Amino acid sequence: MEPDESLARSRADAAQKLGNEDIDAYSLDELDARIALCRAEIARCEARKAFAAQHRLSAEALFRKS
């Protein structure tokens, strides 16, 4: 197994655990807090994705000029 494969799996496992957690007993406040955390994590992921996309475009442009 290559290192990238185990890293990808551990990331998927973390997201899967979150999605499989039983939330039936959560109060409204706990659900609101969980939703806020999930939204913050989504925003963080989207920002990182945008940065990575721009970084890739910059690198491609640099190597095209050479």
PyMOL Python script that loads the backbone (N, CA, C, O; Angstrom):
from pymol import cmd

cmd.read_pdbstr("""\
ATOM      1  N   MET A   1       0.850  -1.184   0.000  1.00  0.00           N
ATOM      2  CA  MET A   1       0.000   0.000   0.000  1.00  0.00           C
ATOM      3  C   MET A   1       0.891   1.242   0.000  1.00  0.00           C
ATOM      4  O   MET A   1       1.854   1.320   0.763  1.00  0.00           O
ATOM      5  N   GLU A   2       0.575   2.184  -0.834  1.00  0.00           N
ATOM      6  CA  GLU A   2       1.342   3.417  -0.904  1.00  0.00           C
ATOM      7  C   GLU A   2       0.885   4.368   0.197  1.00  0.00           C
ATOM      8  O   GLU A   2      -0.266   4.298   0.626  1.00  0.00           O
ATOM      9  N   PRO A   3       1.767   5.260   0.665  1.00  0.00           N
ATOM     10  CA  PRO A   3       1.406   6.188   1.751  1.00  0.00           C
ATOM     11  C   PRO A   3       0.167   7.022   1.437  1.00  0.00           C
ATOM     12  O   PRO A   3      -0.638   7.291   2.329  1.00  0.00           O
ATOM     13  N   ASP A   4       0.008   7.429   0.193  1.00  0.00           N
ATOM     14  CA  ASP A   4      -1.150   8.246  -0.172  1.00  0.00           C
ATOM     15  C   ASP A   4      -2.460   7.495   0.026  1.00  0.00           C
ATOM     16  O   ASP A   4      -3.477   8.090   0.382  1.00  0.00           O
ATOM     17  N   GLU A   5      -2.431   6.185  -0.207  1.00  0.00           N
ATOM     18  CA  GLU A   5      -3.644   5.386  -0.062  1.00  0.00           C
ATOM     19  C   GLU A   5      -4.114   5.347   1.387  1.00  0.00           C
ATOM     20  O   GLU A   5      -5.305   5.509   1.651  1.00  0.00           O
ATOM     21  N   SER A   6      -3.205   5.135   2.324  1.00  0.00           N
ATOM     22  CA  SER A   6      -3.609   5.067   3.730  1.00  0.00           C
ATOM     23  C   SER A   6      -4.062   6.428   4.227  1.00  0.00           C
ATOM     24  O   SER A   6      -4.973   6.518   5.049  1.00  0.00           O
ATOM     25  N   LEU A   7      -3.431   7.495   3.732  1.00  0.00           N
ATOM     26  CA  LEU A   7      -3.834   8.843   4.124  1.00  0.00           C
ATOM     27  C   LEU A   7      -5.239   9.136   3.613  1.00  0.00           C
ATOM     28  O   LEU A   7      -6.064   9.677   4.348  1.00  0.00           O
ATOM     29  N   ALA A   8      -5.513   8.787   2.376  1.00  0.00           N
ATOM     30  CA  ALA A   8      -6.843   9.010   1.811  1.00  0.00           C
ATOM     31  C   ALA A   8      -7.886   8.216   2.592  1.00  0.00           C
ATOM     32  O   ALA A   8      -8.982   8.712   2.851  1.00  0.00           O
ATOM     33  N   ARG A   9      -7.552   7.006   2.961  1.00  0.00           N
ATOM     34  CA  ARG A   9      -8.495   6.170   3.696  1.00  0.00           C
ATOM     35  C   ARG A   9      -8.780   6.766   5.068  1.00  0.00           C
ATOM     36  O   ARG A   9      -9.935   6.785   5.494  1.00  0.00           O
ATOM     37  N   SER A  10      -7.759   7.252   5.772  1.00  0.00           N
ATOM     38  CA  SER A  10      -7.988   7.799   7.108  1.00  0.00           C
ATOM     39  C   SER A  10      -8.851   9.054   7.036  1.00  0.00           C
ATOM     40  O   SER A  10      -9.661   9.298   7.930  1.00  0.00           O
ATOM     41  N   ARG A  11      -8.689   9.849   5.985  1.00  0.00           N
ATOM     42  CA  ARG A  11      -9.532  11.031   5.828  1.00  0.00           C
ATOM     43  C   ARG A  11     -10.974  10.620   5.574  1.00  0.00           C
ATOM     44  O   ARG A  11     -11.897  11.215   6.130  1.00  0.00           O
ATOM     45  N   ALA A  12     -11.173   9.618   4.746  1.00  0.00           N
ATOM     46  CA  ALA A  12     -12.525   9.151   4.460  1.00  0.00           C
ATOM     47  C   ALA A  12     -13.150   8.554   5.713  1.00  0.00           C
ATOM     48  O   ALA A  12     -14.341   8.741   5.967  1.00  0.00           O
ATOM     49  N   ASP A  13     -12.354   7.842   6.493  1.00  0.00           N
ATOM     50  CA  ASP A  13     -12.869   7.243   7.718  1.00  0.00           C
ATOM     51  C   ASP A  13     -13.368   8.313   8.685  1.00  0.00           C
ATOM     52  O   ASP A  13     -14.399   8.126   9.330  1.00  0.00           O
ATOM     53  N   ALA A  14     -12.653   9.426   8.795  1.00  0.00           N
ATOM     54  CA  ALA A  14     -13.068  10.497   9.704  1.00  0.00           C
ATOM     55  C   ALA A  14     -14.404  11.083   9.266  1.00  0.00           C
ATOM     56  O   ALA A  14     -15.284  11.310  10.096  1.00  0.00           O
ATOM     57  N   ALA A  15     -14.560  11.326   7.984  1.00  0.00           N
ATOM     58  CA  ALA A  15     -15.819  11.864   7.475  1.00  0.00           C
ATOM     59  C   ALA A  15     -16.942  10.841   7.623  1.00  0.00           C
ATOM     60  O   ALA A  15     -18.077  11.190   7.947  1.00  0.00           O
ATOM     61  N   GLN A  16     -16.613   9.590   7.384  1.00  0.00           N
ATOM     62  CA  GLN A  16     -17.614   8.535   7.497  1.00  0.00           C
ATOM     63  C   GLN A  16     -18.084   8.372   8.941  1.00  0.00           C
ATOM     64  O   GLN A  16     -19.273   8.167   9.185  1.00  0.00           O
ATOM     65  N   LYS A  17     -17.170   8.460   9.887  1.00  0.00           N
ATOM     66  CA  LYS A  17     -17.543   8.356  11.301  1.00  0.00           C
ATOM     67  C   LYS A  17     -18.501   9.476  11.687  1.00  0.00           C
ATOM     68  O   LYS A  17     -19.477   9.252  12.402  1.00  0.00           O
ATOM     69  N   LEU A  18     -18.217  10.666  11.213  1.00  0.00           N
ATOM     70  CA  LEU A  18     -19.086  11.800  11.502  1.00  0.00           C
ATOM     71  C   LEU A  18     -20.483  11.556  10.930  1.00  0.00           C
ATOM     72  O   LEU A  18     -21.487  11.820  11.592  1.00  0.00           O
ATOM     73  N   GLY A  19     -20.538  11.057   9.715  1.00  0.00           N
ATOM     74  CA  GLY A  19     -21.819  10.809   9.063  1.00  0.00           C
ATOM     75  C   GLY A  19     -22.595   9.645   9.649  1.00  0.00           C
ATOM     76  O   GLY A  19     -23.820   9.598   9.541  1.00  0.00           O
ATOM     77  N   ASN A  20     -21.896   8.709  10.269  1.00  0.00           N
ATOM     78  CA  ASN A  20     -22.553   7.525  10.832  1.00  0.00           C
ATOM     79  C   ASN A  20     -22.924   7.678  12.300  1.00  0.00           C
ATOM     80  O   ASN A  20     -23.583   6.809  12.869  1.00  0.00           O
ATOM     81  N   GLU A  21     -22.503   8.782  12.916  1.00  0.00           N
ATOM     82  CA  GLU A  21     -22.782   8.980  14.335  1.00  0.00           C
ATOM     83  C   GLU A  21     -24.288   9.118  14.571  1.00  0.00           C
ATOM     84  O   GLU A  21     -24.987   9.793  13.814  1.00  0.00           O
ATOM     85  N   ASP A  22     -24.773   8.472  15.625  1.00  0.00           N
ATOM     86  CA  ASP A  22     -26.190   8.568  15.987  1.00  0.00           C
ATOM     87  C   ASP A  22     -26.446   9.931  16.624  1.00  0.00           C
ATOM     88  O   ASP A  22     -25.878  10.250  17.669  1.00  0.00           O
ATOM     89  N   ILE A  23     -27.294  10.726  16.000  1.00  0.00           N
ATOM     90  CA  ILE A  23     -27.571  12.078  16.499  1.00  0.00           C
ATOM     91  C   ILE A  23     -28.988  12.200  17.059  1.00  0.00           C
ATOM     92  O   ILE A  23     -29.443  13.303  17.362  1.00  0.00           O
ATOM     93  N   ASP A  24     -29.677  11.082  17.195  1.00  0.00           N
ATOM     94  CA  ASP A  24     -31.063  11.111  17.665  1.00  0.00           C
ATOM     95  C   ASP A  24     -31.213  11.727  19.052  1.00  0.00           C
ATOM     96  O   ASP A  24     -32.222  12.374  19.332  1.00  0.00           O
ATOM     97  N   ALA A  25     -30.238  11.538  19.911  1.00  0.00           N
ATOM     98  CA  ALA A  25     -30.347  12.026  21.290  1.00  0.00           C
ATOM     99  C   ALA A  25     -29.863  13.464  21.456  1.00  0.00           C
ATOM    100  O   ALA A  25     -29.913  14.001  22.563  1.00  0.00           O
ATOM    101  N   TYR A  26     -29.398  14.097  20.387  1.00  0.00           N
ATOM    102  CA  TYR A  26     -28.886  15.464  20.481  1.00  0.00           C
ATOM    103  C   TYR A  26     -30.021  16.450  20.729  1.00  0.00           C
ATOM    104  O   TYR A  26     -31.112  16.316  20.174  1.00  0.00           O
ATOM    105  N   SER A  27     -29.749  17.428  21.560  1.00  0.00           N
ATOM    106  CA  SER A  27     -30.716  18.508  21.792  1.00  0.00           C
ATOM    107  C   SER A  27     -30.667  19.472  20.613  1.00  0.00           C
ATOM    108  O   SER A  27     -29.783  19.377  19.761  1.00  0.00           O
ATOM    109  N   LEU A  28     -31.613  20.391  20.569  1.00  0.00           N
ATOM    110  CA  LEU A  28     -31.615  21.399  19.506  1.00  0.00           C
ATOM    111  C   LEU A  28     -30.332  22.227  19.540  1.00  0.00           C
ATOM    112  O   LEU A  28     -29.752  22.526  18.497  1.00  0.00           O
ATOM    113  N   ASP A  29     -29.897  22.593  20.738  1.00  0.00           N
ATOM    114  CA  ASP A  29     -28.658  23.367  20.861  1.00  0.00           C
ATOM    115  C   ASP A  29     -27.449  22.570  20.374  1.00  0.00           C
ATOM    116  O   ASP A  29     -26.569  23.109  19.704  1.00  0.00           O
ATOM    117  N   GLU A  30     -27.417  21.293  20.715  1.00  0.00           N
ATOM    118  CA  GLU A  30     -26.310  20.449  20.260  1.00  0.00           C
ATOM    119  C   GLU A  30     -26.328  20.286  18.746  1.00  0.00           C
ATOM    120  O   GLU A  30     -25.278  20.281  18.104  1.00  0.00           O
ATOM    121  N   LEU A  31     -27.516  20.153  18.180  1.00  0.00           N
ATOM    122  CA  LEU A  31     -27.628  20.052  16.721  1.00  0.00           C
ATOM    123  C   LEU A  31     -27.195  21.354  16.055  1.00  0.00           C
ATOM    124  O   LEU A  31     -26.504  21.332  15.036  1.00  0.00           O
ATOM    125  N   ASP A  32     -27.600  22.489  16.628  1.00  0.00           N
ATOM    126  CA  ASP A  32     -27.171  23.786  16.086  1.00  0.00           C
ATOM    127  C   ASP A  32     -25.651  23.920  16.129  1.00  0.00           C
ATOM    128  O   ASP A  32     -25.039  24.408  15.178  1.00  0.00           O
ATOM    129  N   ALA A  33     -25.047  23.488  17.227  1.00  0.00           N
ATOM    130  CA  ALA A  33     -23.590  23.567  17.358  1.00  0.00           C
ATOM    131  C   ALA A  33     -22.912  22.655  16.340  1.00  0.00           C
ATOM    132  O   ALA A  33     -21.907  23.028  15.735  1.00  0.00           O
ATOM    133  N   ARG A  34     -23.459  21.477  16.157  1.00  0.00           N
ATOM    134  CA  ARG A  34     -22.896  20.532  15.182  1.00  0.00           C
ATOM    135  C   ARG A  34     -23.009  21.084  13.771  1.00  0.00           C
ATOM    136  O   ARG A  34     -22.065  20.987  12.986  1.00  0.00           O
ATOM    137  N   ILE A  35     -24.150  21.658  13.446  1.00  0.00           N
ATOM    138  CA  ILE A  35     -24.349  22.255  12.119  1.00  0.00           C
ATOM    139  C   ILE A  35     -23.361  23.396  11.901  1.00  0.00           C
ATOM    140  O   ILE A  35     -22.783  23.522  10.821  1.00  0.00           O
ATOM    141  N   ALA A  36     -23.166  24.223  12.920  1.00  0.00           N
ATOM    142  CA  ALA A  36     -22.216  25.336  12.805  1.00  0.00           C
ATOM    143  C   ALA A  36     -20.801  24.815  12.564  1.00  0.00           C
ATOM    144  O   ALA A  36     -20.069  25.364  11.740  1.00  0.00           O
ATOM    145  N   LEU A  37     -20.415  23.763  13.275  1.00  0.00           N
ATOM    146  CA  LEU A  37     -19.091  23.175  13.074  1.00  0.00           C
ATOM    147  C   LEU A  37     -18.952  22.589  11.672  1.00  0.00           C
ATOM    148  O   LEU A  37     -17.918  22.748  11.024  1.00  0.00           O
ATOM    149  N   CYS A  38     -19.990  21.919  11.216  1.00  0.00           N
ATOM    150  CA  CYS A  38     -19.954  21.340   9.864  1.00  0.00           C
ATOM    151  C   CYS A  38     -19.853  22.434   8.805  1.00  0.00           C
ATOM    152  O   CYS A  38     -19.096  22.302   7.844  1.00  0.00           O
ATOM    153  N   ARG A  39     -20.605  23.500   8.977  1.00  0.00           N
ATOM    154  CA  ARG A  39     -20.540  24.612   8.021  1.00  0.00           C
ATOM    155  C   ARG A  39     -19.161  25.254   8.024  1.00  0.00           C
ATOM    156  O   ARG A  39     -18.633  25.608   6.969  1.00  0.00           O
ATOM    157  N   ALA A  40     -18.578  25.403   9.206  1.00  0.00           N
ATOM    158  CA  ALA A  40     -17.232  25.975   9.301  1.00  0.00           C
ATOM    159  C   ALA A  40     -16.215  25.066   8.616  1.00  0.00           C
ATOM    160  O   ALA A  40     -15.305  25.550   7.943  1.00  0.00           O
ATOM    161  N   GLU A  41     -16.362  23.771   8.780  1.00  0.00           N
ATOM    162  CA  GLU A  41     -15.441  22.827   8.140  1.00  0.00           C
ATOM    163  C   GLU A  41     -15.620  22.842   6.626  1.00  0.00           C
ATOM    164  O   GLU A  41     -14.639  22.766   5.886  1.00  0.00           O
ATOM    165  N   ILE A  42     -16.849  22.939   6.163  1.00  0.00           N
ATOM    166  CA  ILE A  42     -17.095  23.031   4.722  1.00  0.00           C
ATOM    167  C   ILE A  42     -16.453  24.293   4.162  1.00  0.00           C
ATOM    168  O   ILE A  42     -15.821  24.249   3.107  1.00  0.00           O
ATOM    169  N   ALA A  43     -16.606  25.405   4.850  1.00  0.00           N
ATOM    170  CA  ALA A  43     -16.000  26.664   4.403  1.00  0.00           C
ATOM    171  C   ALA A  43     -14.478  26.542   4.374  1.00  0.00           C
ATOM    172  O   ALA A  43     -13.835  27.039   3.450  1.00  0.00           O
ATOM    173  N   ARG A  44     -13.903  25.889   5.371  1.00  0.00           N
ATOM    174  CA  ARG A  44     -12.457  25.689   5.419  1.00  0.00           C
ATOM    175  C   ARG A  44     -11.994  24.827   4.250  1.00  0.00           C
ATOM    176  O   ARG A  44     -10.976  25.121   3.624  1.00  0.00           O
ATOM    177  N   CYS A  45     -12.733  23.772   3.959  1.00  0.00           N
ATOM    178  CA  CYS A  45     -12.388  22.892   2.835  1.00  0.00           C
ATOM    179  C   CYS A  45     -12.513  23.625   1.503  1.00  0.00           C
ATOM    180  O   CYS A  45     -11.663  23.477   0.626  1.00  0.00           O
ATOM    181  N   GLU A  46     -13.577  24.419   1.355  1.00  0.00           N
ATOM    182  CA  GLU A  46     -13.767  25.166   0.112  1.00  0.00           C
ATOM    183  C   GLU A  46     -12.659  26.195  -0.088  1.00  0.00           C
ATOM    184  O   GLU A  46     -12.190  26.393  -1.209  1.00  0.00           O
ATOM    185  N   ALA A  47     -12.238  26.849   0.994  1.00  0.00           N
ATOM    186  CA  ALA A  47     -11.149  27.825   0.898  1.00  0.00           C
ATOM    187  C   ALA A  47      -9.846  27.133   0.509  1.00  0.00           C
ATOM    188  O   ALA A  47      -9.096  27.646  -0.321  1.00  0.00           O
ATOM    189  N   ARG A  48      -9.576  25.986   1.095  1.00  0.00           N
ATOM    190  CA  ARG A  48      -8.357  25.234   0.760  1.00  0.00           C
ATOM    191  C   ARG A  48      -8.397  24.760  -0.679  1.00  0.00           C
ATOM    192  O   ARG A  48      -7.384  24.789  -1.377  1.00  0.00           O
ATOM    193  N   LYS A  49      -9.568  24.323  -1.125  1.00  0.00           N
ATOM    194  CA  LYS A  49      -9.722  23.868  -2.507  1.00  0.00           C
ATOM    195  C   LYS A  49      -9.468  25.019  -3.473  1.00  0.00           C
ATOM    196  O   LYS A  49      -8.783  24.841  -4.481  1.00  0.00           O
ATOM    197  N   ALA A  50     -10.013  26.194  -3.177  1.00  0.00           N
ATOM    198  CA  ALA A  50      -9.812  27.367  -4.035  1.00  0.00           C
ATOM    199  C   ALA A  50      -8.334  27.744  -4.076  1.00  0.00           C
ATOM    200  O   ALA A  50      -7.807  28.071  -5.139  1.00  0.00           O
ATOM    201  N   PHE A  51      -7.663  27.700  -2.926  1.00  0.00           N
ATOM    202  CA  PHE A  51      -6.233  27.998  -2.874  1.00  0.00           C
ATOM    203  C   PHE A  51      -5.448  26.999  -3.720  1.00  0.00           C
ATOM    204  O   PHE A  51      -4.572  27.384  -4.496  1.00  0.00           O
ATOM    205  N   ALA A  52      -5.768  25.714  -3.565  1.00  0.00           N
ATOM    206  CA  ALA A  52      -5.055  24.676  -4.305  1.00  0.00           C
ATOM    207  C   ALA A  52      -5.282  24.820  -5.807  1.00  0.00           C
ATOM    208  O   ALA A  52      -4.359  24.625  -6.598  1.00  0.00           O
ATOM    209  N   ALA A  53      -6.497  25.158  -6.199  1.00  0.00           N
ATOM    210  CA  ALA A  53      -6.794  25.344  -7.623  1.00  0.00           C
ATOM    211  C   ALA A  53      -6.006  26.518  -8.186  1.00  0.00           C
ATOM    212  O   ALA A  53      -5.458  26.431  -9.285  1.00  0.00           O
ATOM    213  N   GLN A  54      -5.946  27.606  -7.445  1.00  0.00           N
ATOM    214  CA  GLN A  54      -5.191  28.775  -7.906  1.00  0.00           C
ATOM    215  C   GLN A  54      -3.697  28.474  -7.951  1.00  0.00           C
ATOM    216  O   GLN A  54      -3.000  28.894  -8.875  1.00  0.00           O
ATOM    217  N   HIS A  55      -3.216  27.757  -6.968  1.00  0.00           N
ATOM    218  CA  HIS A  55      -1.802  27.374  -6.928  1.00  0.00           C
ATOM    219  C   HIS A  55      -1.456  26.508  -8.145  1.00  0.00           C
ATOM    220  O   HIS A  55      -0.407  26.679  -8.767  1.00  0.00           O
ATOM    221  N   ARG A  56      -2.335  25.601  -8.462  1.00  0.00           N
ATOM    222  CA  ARG A  56      -2.119  24.726  -9.624  1.00  0.00           C
ATOM    223  C   ARG A  56      -2.095  25.533 -10.912  1.00  0.00           C
ATOM    224  O   ARG A  56      -1.233  25.318 -11.764  1.00  0.00           O
ATOM    225  N   LEU A  57      -3.034  26.459 -11.061  1.00  0.00           N
ATOM    226  CA  LEU A  57      -3.058  27.310 -12.254  1.00  0.00           C
ATOM    227  C   LEU A  57      -1.779  28.134 -12.364  1.00  0.00           C
ATOM    228  O   LEU A  57      -1.232  28.291 -13.456  1.00  0.00           O
ATOM    229  N   SER A  58      -1.308  28.652 -11.251  1.00  0.00           N
ATOM    230  CA  SER A  58      -0.070  29.435 -11.249  1.00  0.00           C
ATOM    231  C   SER A  58       1.121  28.578 -11.666  1.00  0.00           C
ATOM    232  O   SER A  58       1.962  29.013 -12.452  1.00  0.00           O
ATOM    233  N   ALA A  59       1.186  27.371 -11.142  1.00  0.00           N
ATOM    234  CA  ALA A  59       2.282  26.469 -11.493  1.00  0.00           C
ATOM    235  C   ALA A  59       2.219  26.094 -12.969  1.00  0.00           C
ATOM    236  O   ALA A  59       3.244  26.080 -13.650  1.00  0.00           O
ATOM    237  N   GLU A  60       1.032  25.792 -13.462  1.00  0.00           N
ATOM    238  CA  GLU A  60       0.884  25.454 -14.880  1.00  0.00           C
ATOM    239  C   GLU A  60       1.295  26.625 -15.761  1.00  0.00           C
ATOM    240  O   GLU A  60       1.958  26.432 -16.780  1.00  0.00           O
ATOM    241  N   ALA A  61       0.910  27.829 -15.379  1.00  0.00           N
ATOM    242  CA  ALA A  61       1.275  29.018 -16.156  1.00  0.00           C
ATOM    243  C   ALA A  61       2.784  29.223 -16.144  1.00  0.00           C
ATOM    244  O   ALA A  61       3.363  29.587 -17.167  1.00  0.00           O
ATOM    245  N   LEU A  62       3.421  28.996 -15.016  1.00  0.00           N
ATOM    246  CA  LEU A  62       4.866  29.156 -14.906  1.00  0.00           C
ATOM    247  C   LEU A  62       5.596  28.185 -15.828  1.00  0.00           C
ATOM    248  O   LEU A  62       6.531  28.568 -16.531  1.00  0.00           O
ATOM    249  N   PHE A  63       5.166  26.943 -15.817  1.00  0.00           N
ATOM    250  CA  PHE A  63       5.855  25.939 -16.626  1.00  0.00           C
ATOM    251  C   PHE A  63       5.534  26.066 -18.110  1.00  0.00           C
ATOM    252  O   PHE A  63       6.325  25.624 -18.943  1.00  0.00           O
ATOM    253  N   ARG A  64       4.412  26.648 -18.458  1.00  0.00           N
ATOM    254  CA  ARG A  64       4.093  26.883 -19.869  1.00  0.00           C
ATOM    255  C   ARG A  64       5.002  27.951 -20.458  1.00  0.00           C
ATOM    256  O   ARG A  64       5.351  27.890 -21.637  1.00  0.00           O
ATOM    257  N   LYS A  65       5.387  28.927 -19.645  1.00  0.00           N
ATOM    258  CA  LYS A  65       6.232  30.029 -20.123  1.00  0.00           C
ATOM    259  C   LYS A  65       7.645  29.551 -20.420  1.00  0.00           C
ATOM    260  O   LYS A  65       8.320  30.123 -21.276  1.00  0.00           O
ATOM    261  N   SER A  66       8.098  28.526 -19.738  1.00  0.00           N
ATOM    262  CA  SER A  66       9.483  28.055 -19.888  1.00  0.00           C
ATOM    263  C   SER A  66       9.697  27.322 -21.185  1.00  0.00           C
ATOM    264  O   SER A  66      10.806  26.865 -21.460  1.00  0.00           O
TER     265      SER A  66
END
""", "prot")
cmd.dss("prot")
cmd.show_as("cartoon", "prot")
cmd.util.cbc("prot")
cmd.orient("prot")
